[in-house]
């Protein structure tokens, strides 16, 4: 198997009548109909002018039809670009422009009416599939050097320049993780997996593809419902969910606010978390709630997908901090210290670097040169930007970020992207954002003293997704600067304590 | 009803919003980002405990939690069993 769409072809042969996908609205489809429908939709794509190697972006809430479109895009030898349906139209437009995608799949009811007018829209096929429409774009002077049938998806993540960066992932990058994760997390044709992560978050690769490889069923939650832990808790019972892959924050919220004692969640046996460091206390609460579970900590940036894993031994006291574990079989990890590579061995500490089949080659719209370390044999190692330490058992421990990127609710947030967005306000002459005590704090100067916090929030709300909006705003006369005129972040941190 | 709104306003003002934001009964709370998906749950817990009502999972949404006015209306309808 060398392509993602072959996953469904294979499973449909073995488990044709197993339910493959069910959504929140109650629509469901089995593997045999899924395979037939993928071919039909893929033919329709070709009939209206979609050609192999093209990019098709998505602003679609997750349901059966959306996933059908996604799989049909892959079957047409095209790649999919998932866009956050909840992010502001300006950011959606920015991703579409940066990706230079051939077409966009969307629902008229859930995109801004101005969106298509702000883009070089050539034509729109209304109700291409059910309520899903398809718009074609006409980019001037666009020659696509990246076009390749091997490309499966481009995932856009926060970029420090203020423009999201598109991580290009090929079929061959994604399949090793899909095969491995299916086996290690005990996915079988009996499994029922709840899909919480939106499609633009790489956790969704497991939910969709690892599940479909196993013959189990993936239960889709739309973006709005996926933010409601009380609802998720209820659905764990209603759908008899066996597998959940989400962030530590979401697990914590389900336990805290999900009224778990009201629901029968005893089917839940495999709990996988990733996207941020799991606090020991949270994990203890989660294990107390679902004591029969297998617990997995997955780690990896979008650029490499999951590269390390750690299975929690629930019969022992929880290790503090919880390790991100050991490398996955398809990945190779090393530690970079003062520009020299070292093996992962006890008591080393430095930057985690990785290479292997799951690693990306390039960004769609930015240079990737600076993110790789070239060793003496010419091997490219992806520099994760994460500071790690190896414990006495050879397990990798996550220590924190080396640069100005943080994780929030599992999403990558470049602090400088927020500062740049604030600076686009006329009244804000200077801005800087720090991450302190798990909160985003924005400092800004307002020379005319005439902008309110609510106005700033509203402006940022037009530019950035909700998880990038600062928790706290601090107006100051002048940002502290170091001698070379760089913002003094240490000083800003100390201002908070005053 | 105005007592209820004031109780809700006090909670949001002291436990959720930043000090320098002043919240009135019709200030948009969720669409403006003053309340996010996490603080919404704190608010729901507070409302359930204070007013002895219970939210159904699907009721934790912007429609019910957008302003103090809509929250009070929702709580009142729950209390009257409608």
Interface residues (C-beta under 8 A of the other chain):
Chain A: X224 X225 X227 X228 X229 X230 X231 X233 X234 X249 X253 X256 X257 X453 X454 X457 X458 X460 X461 X466 X469 X472 X473
Chain B: X18 X20 X21 X27 X31 X32 X33 X34 X36 X37 X38 X41 X44 X45 X55 X57 X58 X60 X61
